[in-house]
């Protein structure tokens, strides 16, 4: 670092600054076995809980946020709460011509320290809709 005098620019003073970076070496860990397989009824109402078994912990006690990645149809029917990882029914599951009876979603848990630094752990959840 350097400091300058506005009136006498030739007069400067410098100092060395040491910066130690603390790395987060503890990524989120799933508390249950993955992949997770669940069977649900096609008559579950909107808002019904599909599962609340998905959760991760972080040894540093950092805040964890969850995101879901899946095909468009899966995301149309199911909602993943980003704070709790609870999966709920978002739209009625009643079968229609050509509808799927099996859905998969990848759930990602990431530590919210700084948006530029993420620790990511993925789990896959499979569920079958029982007719």
N, C-alpha and C positions, 0 to 999 in steps of 0.2 A: 504494500500500500504506500502511496506517496501523498504528501501534503505540500501544497504550494502557497506562497505568500503572493497575493495579488499585486502589491506595490513593488515587491522585489522578487520577480519570477525566478531569478537564479538561486534564491534561497529555498531549498527544499529539505524535506525530512522524509525518510523512508522507514518502514517497519515491515517485518516479516510476520505473516499470520499463518498459523497452522490450522487446518480444518480437518477434523476427523468425522467421517461419515459413519453413522450407525446403520447397518443393514438389517432389514427384517428377514430373518432366516426361517421364520416359522410361518409357513403358508397354512391356509385353512385346511382342516382335516374333516372328512365326513364322519359323523357319529354312527352311521349305519352302513351296512354292506351295500356296495353299488356294483352292478346295476340293480336297481330296485324294480320288482315286478308286482303289479297290483291288478286285481280284477274288480271291476265296478259294474253296477247295473245301468242299463240304458235309461232307466226311469229316474235317475238322480235329478233332483230339481236344480234350477239355477242357484248358484251360491253354495251348493252342497260341497263339503270338503272331500276331495279325492284322496289326499294324503297330507298329513302334517308330520310325516316321519322323516322328511328331508331336512337335515340341518348339519351345519359344520361348526367347528369351534376353532379358535385361534389362540395359541399359547400366549401370545402377546396381549390378548384381550382387545385386539383391534376390532372395529366395527366391520361386519361382513354384510355384503349386499349380494343378492342372488339375481341372476338373469336366466331366461329360458330361450333356447334356440330350437326351433322345430319348423315343420312345414306349415304352410298357411292354414290348412284345415285344422290342424292340431291347435294352433294358436287362436283360432276362431272359437273353439269349444272350451278351452281350458285357460285359466289365469294363474300365474305364479306371483305371489306377493314378494316383492323385492326385499322386504325387511325380515319376513318370517319364513320364507320358502314354502309356505302353505299353498297347495294346489287346489283350486276350486273350479266348479263347473261354471263356465261363462255363458254358455248358450245351450238350449235343450239338445240332448243327445239322440233324440228319436231317430231311428234309422230311416233313410230315404234311399232311393235307387242309386247305387254306386257309392254309398257312404262306407267309410272304413269301420272296422270293428277292432282295430288295434292301432295304438298311437304310441309314439316315442318322442321324448323330449330330452335334450341335453340341458342340464342345469349347471350353471357356472357360479362358483362362489368366489368373490374377490374382496380383498381388503381395501377399505376406503381410507387410505392415508392421504395420498395426493393423487389426483386423477392421472398424472403422468406415470405413477408407479403403481402397478397392480400385481397382485399375486393371485393367480387363477388356478382353481381346481375344478375339474368337470366331473359330473356324474350323469349317467343315463338312466332315465326312468321309463319303463315300459308299462303300459296298462292296456288291458283288453276290456272291451265293452261286452258284457254278457247280455244276450237277448233273451 
